[in-house]
Amino acid sequence: MNGTDQPEEPTLADVLAAVRAVGADVNSLAAYTAGEFRRVDARLGQLDAAVATVSAKVDQARADIAAVKVDTAFAEAHNTDLQNAMRAHLDDPNAHGGHAA
């Protein structure tokens, strides 16, 4: 302090040193932020790939379910025919033109 109780004015060298320190901090933060964005972008790429894999598996499961439904409907239709034939045979073994029981 000087004799008038006023704080001393910073010199141009002090101001330049402070500006350089702030500049270094900004550069450091910019580098850190860029690194974080690269990390986030990489993670988003992994998530996109995982979502695509899950979507493909869901599509395959839907196709498999549809195929099972077709197979089940076919089997049920023929099972009904078989059941009807068995009932007819039990009611009258000679009704279908086969050998006599």
Secondary structure, DSSP 8 states (H G I E B T S, - for coil): --TTS------HHHHHHHHHHHHHHHHHHHHHHHHHHHHHHHHHHHHHHHHHHHHHHHHHHHHHHHHHHHHHHHHHHHHHHHHHHHHHHHH-TTTTS----
